[in-house]
């Protein structure tokens, strides 16, 4: 009976390891690659936010805010006398950013993000004035305007201040209108180029084989480990239908490369399912040095003519926590995590443990520290 239960447990463990080590499920080509030239473009603009409740820029420290306001008023036919000391608290200079979607046409609306570039305390309740949004070529591709939505809230009185979330950045949903379309060479020539999001020779070969098997030999061929050239029909309607059919094809990508990402600033550690370790023993202990200083009053002796002085006494204490020796041998990510948690390793401890495992040759994954 015991032997039967042991065999069943070993069988379940083997099936679990096999399930974890198998490649990822099939994915659409649309999720693995993009068409060259069909991509979003970044837009940026400089403008003014008005209507703030006394939380705008301090104009003495941000002279560009006054200069921008004077230029705007001059364009509207209002001349401000030179030397006028304008102390405005309801205006803030901001940078406006947006992402122009691929194949966007004039009249389409997009969201914009508004961020303070001066010393405004809050943009809550403000209104962005008409701001041109430019691309990398200096051309205007959109115009933004509207009321800001700021997720934070804050209040201050008598030296006390309470703030929740960030108050110097907001968002305008549908706050920009596309004024110019980005030219795309999708309808020119008889070929398109697919670009994989991740450079991988095996996945590229599988995509090429699948397209040629579906549409005929010679339709697709690989240029390198990322780019694939695909022949398409001449007509625009046939071309769109062909691209839609190619993007909807399911491909089983190659098994992901074993990788461990370590963020040394935050202590975050992320491992994919291909990360494994060979048999090794780990002992990890923490060494801490505590230095404490306390004041000491020194009193002179009677009739000594001395005076009372204050000195400091420092105490140094060294503590070293005992490290528990643990055997680690994992065939999957779940086993590796379970073994590291068994020795009570914190994310900061994992930084040194993983580096030591990689140096010892026990970690079967690429270690990347960001």
Sine and cosine of phi, psi and omega as CSV:
sin_phi,cos_phi,sin_psi,cos_psi,sin_omega,cos_omega
0.00,0.00,-0.69,0.72,-0.01,-1.00
-0.91,0.41,-0.63,0.78,0.02,-1.00
-0.90,0.44,-0.62,0.78,0.00,-1.00
-0.91,0.42,-0.68,0.73,0.02,-1.00
-0.91,0.41,-0.61,0.79,0.02,-1.00
-0.90,0.43,-0.68,0.74,0.02,-1.00
-0.90,0.44,-0.64,0.77,0.03,-1.00
-0.90,0.44,-0.64,0.77,0.02,-1.00
-0.91,0.42,-0.67,0.75,0.04,-1.00
-0.91,0.42,-0.60,0.80,0.02,-1.00
-0.91,0.40,-0.68,0.73,0.02,-1.00
-0.90,0.43,-0.63,0.78,0.03,-1.00
-0.90,0.43,-0.65,0.76,0.00,-1.00
-0.92,0.40,-0.66,0.75,0.03,-1.00
-0.90,0.43,-0.62,0.78,0.02,-1.00
-0.91,0.42,-0.67,0.75,0.03,-1.00
-0.91,0.41,-0.63,0.78,0.03,-1.00
-0.91,0.42,-0.64,0.77,0.00,-1.00
-0.91,0.41,-0.57,0.82,-0.03,-1.00
-0.97,0.24,-0.56,0.83,-0.09,-1.00
-1.00,0.10,-0.13,0.99,0.01,-1.00
-0.95,0.31,0.42,-0.91,0.00,-1.00
-0.90,0.44,0.22,-0.98,-0.01,-1.00
-0.92,0.39,0.34,-0.94,0.00,-1.00
-0.92,0.38,0.23,-0.97,-0.05,-1.00
-0.90,0.43,0.62,-0.79,0.01,-1.00
-0.79,-0.61,0.42,-0.91,0.05,-1.00
-0.95,0.31,0.51,-0.86,0.08,-1.00
-0.87,0.50,-0.51,0.86,0.03,-1.00
-0.86,0.50,-0.53,0.85,0.00,-1.00
-1.00,0.07,-0.28,0.96,-0.04,-1.00
-0.99,-0.16,-0.41,0.91,-0.11,-0.99
-0.58,-0.81,0.26,-0.97,0.07,-1.00
-0.76,-0.65,0.34,-0.94,0.01,-1.00
-1.00,0.05,0.75,-0.66,-0.03,-1.00
-0.86,0.50,0.76,-0.65,-0.01,-1.00
1.00,-0.06,-0.37,0.93,0.02,-1.00
-1.00,-0.09,1.00,0.03,-0.08,-1.00
-0.47,-0.88,0.35,-0.94,0.06,-1.00
-0.97,0.25,0.33,-0.94,0.02,-1.00
-0.79,-0.61,0.61,-0.79,-0.05,-1.00
-1.00,0.07,0.68,-0.74,0.04,-1.00
-0.85,-0.53,0.50,-0.86,0.01,-1.00
-0.57,-0.83,0.51,-0.86,0.02,-1.00
-0.46,-0.89,0.29,-0.96,0.03,-1.00
-0.87,-0.50,0.75,-0.66,-0.05,-1.00
-0.45,-0.89,-0.18,-0.98,-0.02,-1.00
-0.84,-0.55,0.62,-0.79,0.14,-0.99
-0.94,-0.35,0.79,-0.61,-0.02,-1.00
-0.87,-0.49,0.14,-0.99,0.04,-1.00
0.99,0.11,0.29,0.96,0.02,-1.00
-0.98,0.21,0.46,-0.89,-0.06,-1.00
-1.00,-0.02,0.90,0.43,0.03,-1.00
0.95,0.31,0.27,0.96,-0.05,-1.00
-0.93,-0.38,0.32,0.95,-0.03,-1.00
-0.99,0.15,-0.25,-0.97,-0.03,-1.00
-0.93,0.36,0.56,-0.83,0.19,-0.98
-0.99,0.12,0.96,-0.28,-0.23,-0.97
-0.90,0.43,-0.36,0.93,0.03,-1.00
-0.93,0.37,-0.61,0.79,-0.02,-1.00
-1.00,0.02,-0.24,0.97,0.02,-1.00
-0.79,-0.61,0.97,0.23,-0.06,-1.00
-0.91,0.42,-0.38,0.93,-0.01,-1.00
-0.92,0.39,-0.40,0.91,0.05,-1.00
-0.91,0.40,-0.71,0.70,0.03,-1.00
-0.91,0.42,-0.66,0.75,-0.01,-1.00
-0.89,0.46,-0.67,0.74,0.03,-1.00
-0.90,0.43,-0.66,0.75,-0.01,-1.00
-0.92,0.40,-0.64,0.77,0.04,-1.00
-0.90,0.44,-0.66,0.75,0.02,-1.00
-0.89,0.45,-0.63,0.77,0.00,-1.00
-0.93,0.38,-0.68,0.73,0.02,-1.00
-0.91,0.41,-0.57,0.82,0.02,-1.00
-0.91,0.41,-0.61,0.79,0.05,-1.00
-0.92,0.40,-0.40,0.92,0.03,-1.00
-1.00,-0.04,0.11,0.99,0.05,-1.00
1.00,0.06,0.28,0.96,0.00,-1.00
-0.93,-0.36,0.88,-0.48,-0.01,-1.00
-0.98,-0.21,0.85,-0.53,0.05,-1.00
-1.00,0.02,0.79,-0.61,-0.01,-1.00
-0.84,0.54,0.67,-0.74,0.03,-1.00
-0.86,0.51,0.58,-0.81,0.01,-1.00
0.99,0.12,0.03,1.00,0.02,-1.00
-0.93,0.37,0.80,-0.60,0.00,-1.00
-1.00,0.04,0.99,-0.12,-0.04,-1.00
-1.00,-0.06,0.93,-0.37,0.05,-1.00
-0.96,-0.29,1.00,0.07,-0.05,-1.00
-0.99,-0.16,0.71,-0.70,0.05,-1.00
-0.90,-0.44,0.02,1.00,-0.06,-1.00
-0.95,-0.33,0.19,0.98,-0.04,-1.00
-0.82,-0.57,0.62,-0.78,0.02,-1.00
-0.64,-0.77,0.69,-0.73,0.11,-0.99
-0.99,0.15,0.72,-0.70,-0.11,-0.99
-0.69,-0.73,0.34,-0.94,0.19,-0.98
-0.95,-0.30,0.71,-0.71,-0.04,-1.00
-0.91,-0.41,0.81,-0.59,0.00,-1.00
-0.83,-0.56,0.51,-0.86,0.01,-1.00
-0.42,-0.91,0.33,-0.95,0.06,-1.00
-0.91,-0.42,0.89,-0.45,0.01,-1.00
-0.99,0.14,0.90,-0.43,-0.06,-1.00
-0.89,0.45,0.35,-0.94,0.04,-1.00
-0.91,0.42,0.65,-0.76,0.03,-1.00
0.88,0.48,0.44,0.90,0.02,-1.00
-0.93,0.36,0.62,-0.79,-0.03,-1.00
-0.92,-0.40,0.41,-0.91,0.04,-1.00
-0.82,0.57,0.68,-0.73,-0.05,-1.00
0.99,-0.17,-0.30,0.95,0.03,-1.00
-0.96,0.27,0.56,-0.83,-0.02,-1.00
-0.96,-0.27,0.55,-0.83,0.01,-1.00
-0.70,-0.71,0.33,-0.95,0.04,-1.00
-0.99,0.12,0.48,-0.88,0.03,-1.00
-0.76,-0.65,0.44,-0.90,0.07,-1.00
-0.90,-0.43,0.75,-0.66,-0.06,-1.00
-0.91,-0.42,0.81,-0.59,-0.05,-1.00
-0.77,-0.64,0.70,-0.72,0.00,-1.00
-0.95,0.32,0.64,-0.77,0.05,-1.00
-0.89,-0.45,0.03,1.00,0.06,-1.00
-0.95,-0.32,-0.62,-0.79,-0.01,-1.00
-0.90,-0.43,0.52,0.86,0.05,-1.00
-0.90,0.43,0.62,-0.78,-0.01,-1.00
-0.99,0.17,-0.50,0.86,-0.04,-1.00
-0.32,-0.95,0.57,-0.82,0.10,-0.99
-0.97,-0.26,0.16,0.99,-0.05,-1.00
-0.90,0.43,0.76,-0.65,0.02,-1.00
0.99,0.13,0.08,1.00,-0.05,-1.00
-1.00,0.08,0.24,-0.97,0.02,-1.00
-0.82,-0.58,0.80,-0.60,0.03,-1.00
-0.99,0.15,0.80,-0.59,0.08,-1.00
-0.98,0.18,0.30,-0.95,-0.10,-0.99
-0.79,0.61,0.86,-0.50,-0.09,-1.00
-0.79,-0.61,0.84,-0.55,0.08,-1.00
-0.96,0.27,0.66,-0.75,0.02,-1.00
-0.95,-0.32,0.82,-0.57,-0.08,-1.00
-0.93,-0.38,0.45,-0.89,0.08,-1.00
-1.00,-0.08,-0.14,-0.99,-0.02,-1.00
-0.92,0.39,-0.37,0.93,0.00,-1.00
-1.00,0.03,0.06,1.00,0.02,-1.00
0.99,0.11,-0.02,1.00,0.02,-1.00
-1.00,0.10,0.51,-0.86,0.02,-1.00
-1.00,0.09,0.85,-0.53,-0.02,-1.00
-0.92,-0.39,-0.11,0.99,0.00,-1.00
-0.25,-0.97,0.31,-0.95,0.08,-1.00
-0.80,-0.59,0.74,-0.67,-0.06,-1.00
-0.90,-0.45,0.60,-0.80,0.07,-1.00
-0.17,-0.99,0.55,-0.84,0.06,-1.00
0.48,-0.88,0.01,-1.00,-0.02,-1.00
-1.00,0.05,0.69,-0.72,-0.05,-1.00
-0.99,0.16,0.56,-0.83,0.15,-0.99
-0.90,-0.43,0.94,-0.34,-0.02,-1.00
-0.96,-0.27,0.78,-0.62,-0.07,-1.00
-0.97,0.22,-0.30,0.95,-0.05,-1.00
-1.00,-0.06,0.12,-0.99,0.04,-1.00
-0.50,-0.86,0.54,-0.84,-0.01,-1.00
-0.40,-0.92,0.33,-0.94,0.03,-1.00
-0.47,-0.88,0.54,-0.84,0.00,-1.00
-0.60,-0.80,0.63,-0.78,0.03,-1.00
-0.26,-0.97,0.70,-0.71,0.09,-1.00
0.80,0.60,0.65,0.76,0.04,-1.00
1.00,0.09,-0.15,0.99,0.02,-1.00
-0.99,-0.14,0.56,-0.83,-0.07,-1.00
-0.60,-0.80,0.70,-0.71,0.06,-1.00
-0.78,-0.62,0.77,-0.63,-0.02,-1.00
-0.64,-0.77,0.69,-0.72,0.05,-1.00
-0.86,-0.51,0.84,-0.54,-0.02,-1.00
0.90,0.43,-0.24,-0.97,-0.13,-0.99
-0.99,-0.15,0.70,-0.72,-0.08,-1.00
-0.95,-0.31,-0.14,0.99,-0.10,-0.99
-0.98,-0.18,0.28,0.96,0.07,-1.00
-0.55,-0.83,0.66,-0.75,0.00,-1.00
-0.61,-0.79,0.04,-1.00,-0.06,-1.00
-0.69,-0.72,0.58,-0.82,0.07,-1.00
-0.87,-0.49,0.93,-0.37,0.00,-1.00
-0.96,0.29,0.85,-0.53,-0.06,-1.00
0.89,0.45,0.57,0.82,-0.11,-0.99
-1.00,0.07,-0.08,1.00,-0.02,-1.00
-0.76,-0.64,0.56,-0.83,0.05,-1.00
-0.92,-0.39,0.75,-0.66,0.01,-1.00
-0.95,0.32,0.78,-0.62,-0.01,-1.00
-0.95,-0.32,-0.32,0.95,-0.05,-1.00
-0.58,-0.82,0.66,-0.75,0.02,-1.00
-1.00,-0.03,0.59,-0.81,0.06,-1.00
-0.99,0.11,0.83,-0.55,0.00,-1.00
-0.90,0.43,0.73,-0.68,0.01,-1.00
-0.83,-0.56,0.72,-0.69,-0.05,-1.00
-1.00,0.04,0.52,0.86,-0.04,-1.00
-0.94,0.34,-0.54,0.84,-0.05,-1.00
-1.00,-0.05,0.17,0.99,-0.02,-1.00
-0.95,-0.30,0.65,-0.76,0.00,-1.00
0.98,0.20,-0.07,-1.00,-0.04,-1.00
-0.89,-0.46,0.30,0.95,0.00,-1.00
-0.68,-0.73,0.41,-0.91,0.17,-0.99
-0.78,-0.62,0.29,-0.96,0.00,-1.00
-0.85,-0.53,0.83,-0.55,0.09,-1.00
-1.00,-0.04,0.71,-0.71,0.01,-1.00
-0.85,-0.52,0.90,-0.44,0.01,-1.00
-0.93,0.37,0.58,-0.82,0.03,-1.00
-0.93,0.36,-0.51,0.86,-0.01,-1.00
-0.84,-0.55,0.76,-0.65,0.01,-1.00
-0.94,0.33,0.89,-0.46,-0.02,-1.00
-0.38,-0.92,0.85,-0.52,-0.04,-1.00
-0.91,0.41,-0.65,0.76,-0.06,-1.00
-0.91,0.41,-0.71,0.70,0.00,-1.00
-0.91,0.41,-0.64,0.77,0.04,-1.00
-0.87,0.49,-0.67,0.74,0.01,-1.00
-0.90,0.43,-0.63,0.78,0.00,-1.00
-0.93,0.38,-0.62,0.79,0.03,-1.00
-0.91,0.42,-0.69,0.72,0.01,-1.00
-0.89,0.46,-0.72,0.70,-0.01,-1.00
-0.89,0.46,-0.64,0.77,-0.02,-1.00
-0.92,0.39,-0.66,0.75,0.00,-1.00
-0.92,0.38,-0.68,0.74,0.02,-1.00
-0.92,0.39,-0.57,0.82,0.04,-1.00
-0.93,0.36,-0.51,0.86,-0.04,-1.00
-0.99,0.12,-0.66,0.75,-0.13,-0.99
-0.92,-0.40,-0.14,0.99,0.03,-1.00
0.86,-0.50,0.44,-0.90,-0.04,-1.00
-0.91,0.41,0.67,-0.75,0.04,-1.00
1.00,0.01,-0.03,1.00,0.03,-1.00
-0.94,0.33,-0.64,0.77,-0.04,-1.00
-0.79,-0.62,0.58,-0.81,0.10,-0.99
-0.51,-0.86,0.54,-0.84,-0.07,-1.00
-0.99,0.12,0.71,-0.70,0.09,-1.00
-1.00,0.01,-0.62,0.78,0.08,-1.00
-0.37,-0.93,-0.37,-0.93,-0.05,-1.00
-0.97,0.24,0.01,1.00,-0.04,-1.00
-0.73,-0.68,-0.58,0.82,-0.11,-0.99
-0.99,-0.16,0.64,-0.76,0.01,-1.00
-0.75,-0.66,0.81,-0.59,0.05,-1.00
-1.00,-0.04,0.77,-0.64,-0.06,-1.00
-0.79,-0.61,0.77,-0.64,0.08,-1.00
-0.99,0.16,0.67,-0.74,-0.05,-1.00
-0.80,-0.60,0.31,-0.95,0.09,-1.00
-0.90,0.44,0.29,-0.96,-0.07,-1.00
-0.98,0.18,-0.69,0.72,-0.05,-1.00
-0.92,0.38,0.56,-0.83,-0.03,-1.00
-0.90,0.43,-0.66,0.75,0.00,-1.00
-0.91,0.41,-0.70,0.72,0.03,-1.00
-0.91,0.41,-0.58,0.81,0.01,-1.00
-0.90,0.43,-0.70,0.72,0.01,-1.00
-0.89,0.45,-0.69,0.73,0.02,-1.00
-0.89,0.45,-0.63,0.78,0.02,-1.00
-0.91,0.42,-0.72,0.70,0.00,-1.00
-0.89,0.45,-0.64,0.76,0.02,-1.00
-0.89,0.46,-0.63,0.78,0.00,-1.00
-0.94,0.33,-0.60,0.80,0.04,-1.00
-0.92,0.40,-0.70,0.71,-0.03,-1.00
-0.90,0.43,-0.47,0.88,-0.03,-1.00
-1.00,0.09,-0.08,1.00,0.02,-1.00
-0.94,0.35,0.63,-0.78,-0.01,-1.00
-1.00,-0.08,0.76,-0.65,0.01,-1.00
-0.79,-0.62,0.68,-0.73,0.10,-1.00
-1.00,-0.03,0.96,-0.26,-0.05,-1.00
-0.92,0.39,0.35,-0.94,0.04,-1.00
-0.91,0.41,0.41,-0.91,-0.01,-1.00
-0.86,0.51,0.71,-0.70,-0.07,-1.00
-0.90,0.44,0.51,-0.86,0.02,-1.00
-0.95,0.30,0.71,-0.71,0.00,-1.00
-0.90,0.43,0.82,-0.57,-0.09,-1.00
-0.51,-0.86,0.59,-0.81,0.06,-1.00
-0.81,-0.59,0.84,-0.54,0.00,-1.00
-0.96,-0.27,0.81,-0.59,-0.01,-1.00
-0.85,-0.53,0.84,-0.55,0.08,-1.00
-0.99,-0.12,0.96,-0.30,-0.08,-1.00
-0.94,0.33,-0.32,0.95,-0.02,-1.00
-0.99,0.12,-0.65,0.76,-0.05,-1.00
-0.97,-0.22,-0.23,0.97,-0.03,-1.00
0.99,0.14,0.19,0.98,-0.01,-1.00
-0.98,0.22,0.67,-0.74,0.03,-1.00
-0.77,-0.64,0.83,-0.56,-0.01,-1.00
-0.79,-0.61,0.79,-0.62,0.02,-1.00
-0.82,-0.58,0.65,-0.76,0.09,-1.00
-1.00,0.09,0.09,-1.00,-0.14,-0.99
-0.95,0.31,-0.20,0.98,0.01,-1.00
-1.00,0.07,-0.14,0.99,-0.03,-1.00
-0.96,0.29,0.82,-0.57,0.03,-1.00
-0.72,-0.70,0.20,-0.98,0.05,-1.00
-0.72,-0.70,0.52,-0.85,0.14,-0.99
-0.99,0.11,0.16,-0.99,-0.01,-1.00
-0.88,0.47,0.79,-0.61,0.03,-1.00
-0.40,-0.92,0.31,-0.95,0.03,-1.00
-0.92,-0.40,0.71,-0.70,-0.06,-1.00
-0.82,-0.57,0.77,-0.64,0.15,-0.99
-0.78,-0.63,0.84,-0.54,-0.07,-1.00
-0.75,-0.66,0.84,-0.54,0.05,-1.00
-0.77,-0.64,0.43,-0.90,-0.05,-1.00
-0.97,-0.25,0.72,-0.70,0.06,-1.00
-0.94,-0.34,0.83,-0.56,-0.03,-1.00
-0.79,-0.62,0.64,-0.77,0.04,-1.00
-0.89,-0.46,0.86,-0.51,-0.04,-1.00
-0.92,-0.39,0.85,-0.52,0.03,-1.00
-0.91,-0.42,0.88,-0.47,-0.01,-1.00
-0.86,-0.51,0.66,-0.75,-0.02,-1.00
-0.81,-0.58,0.74,-0.67,0.01,-1.00
-0.73,-0.68,0.57,-0.82,-0.01,-1.00
-0.96,0.28,0.56,-0.83,0.02,-1.00
-0.76,-0.65,0.76,-0.65,0.01,-1.00
-1.00,-0.09,0.83,-0.56,0.01,-1.00
-0.97,-0.23,0.89,-0.46,-0.02,-1.00
-0.99,-0.13,0.74,-0.68,0.04,-1.00
-0.96,0.28,0.35,-0.94,0.05,-1.00
-0.94,0.34,0.33,-0.94,0.00,-1.00
-0.88,0.48,0.68,-0.73,0.05,-1.00
0.83,0.55,0.41,0.91,0.00,-1.00
-1.00,0.02,-0.22,0.97,-0.01,-1.00
0.98,0.21,0.10,1.00,0.02,-1.00
-0.99,0.11,-0.03,-1.00,0.01,-1.00
-0.73,-0.69,0.37,-0.93,-0.01,-1.00
-0.97,0.24,0.76,-0.65,0.00,-1.00
-0.79,-0.62,0.37,-0.93,0.04,-1.00
-0.94,-0.34,0.80,-0.60,0.02,-1.00
-0.85,-0.53,0.06,-1.00,0.01,-1.00
-0.81,-0.58,0.64,-0.77,0.02,-1.00
-0.87,-0.49,0.82,-0.58,-0.03,-1.00
-0.96,-0.28,0.66,-0.75,0.03,-1.00
-0.84,-0.55,0.79,-0.62,0.00,-1.00
-0.92,-0.38,0.81,-0.59,-0.02,-1.00
-0.79,-0.61,0.78,-0.63,-0.01,-1.00
-0.94,-0.35,0.82,-0.58,0.01,-1.00
-0.85,-0.52,0.69,-0.73,0.07,-1.00
-0.75,-0.66,0.89,-0.46,0.02,-1.00
-0.98,0.20,0.60,-0.80,-0.01,-1.00
-0.95,0.32,0.68,-0.74,0.03,-1.00
-0.99,-0.15,0.70,-0.71,-0.01,-1.00
-1.00,-0.07,0.80,-0.60,0.01,-1.00
-0.98,0.22,0.85,-0.53,-0.08,-1.00
-0.76,-0.65,0.70,-0.71,0.09,-1.00
-0.99,0.13,0.75,-0.66,0.01,-1.00
-0.84,-0.55,0.86,-0.52,0.05,-1.00
-0.53,-0.85,0.97,-0.24,-0.11,-0.99
-0.82,-0.57,0.60,-0.80,0.09,-1.00
-0.97,-0.22,-0.04,1.00,-0.02,-1.00
-0.49,-0.87,0.17,-0.99,0.00,-1.00
-0.89,0.45,-0.63,0.78,-0.03,-1.00
-0.87,0.49,-0.66,0.75,-0.01,-1.00
-0.94,0.34,-0.59,0.81,0.03,-1.00
-0.90,0.44,-0.72,0.69,0.00,-1.00
-0.90,0.44,-0.65,0.76,0.00,-1.00
-0.90,0.44,-0.65,0.76,-0.01,-1.00
-0.93,0.37,-0.64,0.77,0.02,-1.00
-0.94,0.35,-0.58,0.82,0.06,-1.00
-0.93,0.36,-0.42,0.91,-0.03,-1.00
-0.92,0.40,-0.47,0.88,0.01,-1.00
-1.00,-0.09,0.16,0.99,0.06,-1.00
0.94,0.34,0.57,0.82,-0.03,-1.00
-0.98,0.21,0.79,-0.61,0.09,-1.00
-1.00,0.07,0.22,-0.98,0.05,-1.00
-0.82,0.57,-0.61,0.79,0.05,-1.00
-0.93,0.38,-0.58,0.82,0.06,-1.00
-0.91,0.41,-0.57,0.82,-0.02,-1.00
-0.89,0.46,-0.47,0.88,0.02,-1.00
-0.85,0.53,-0.75,0.66,-0.01,-1.00
-0.97,0.23,-0.56,0.83,-0.01,-1.00
-0.91,0.41,-0.71,0.70,-0.03,-1.00
-0.92,0.40,-0.62,0.78,0.05,-1.00
-0.89,0.45,-0.66,0.75,0.02,-1.00
-0.92,0.39,-0.62,0.78,0.04,-1.00
-0.91,0.42,-0.62,0.78,0.03,-1.00
-0.92,0.40,-0.66,0.75,0.02,-1.00
-0.91,0.41,-0.54,0.84,0.01,-1.00
-0.98,0.18,-0.13,0.99,0.00,-1.00
0.99,0.16,0.25,0.97,-0.02,-1.00
-1.00,-0.04,-0.38,0.92,-0.03,-1.00
-1.00,0.03,0.90,-0.43,-0.01,-1.00
-1.00,-0.06,0.91,0.40,0.00,-1.00
-0.24,-0.97,0.37,-0.93,0.09,-1.00
-0.99,0.14,0.81,-0.59,-0.02,-1.00
-0.99,-0.15,0.88,-0.48,0.00,-1.00
-0.87,-0.50,0.82,-0.57,-0.01,-1.00
-0.95,-0.30,0.83,-0.55,-0.03,-1.00
-0.91,-0.40,0.00,0.00,0.00,0.00
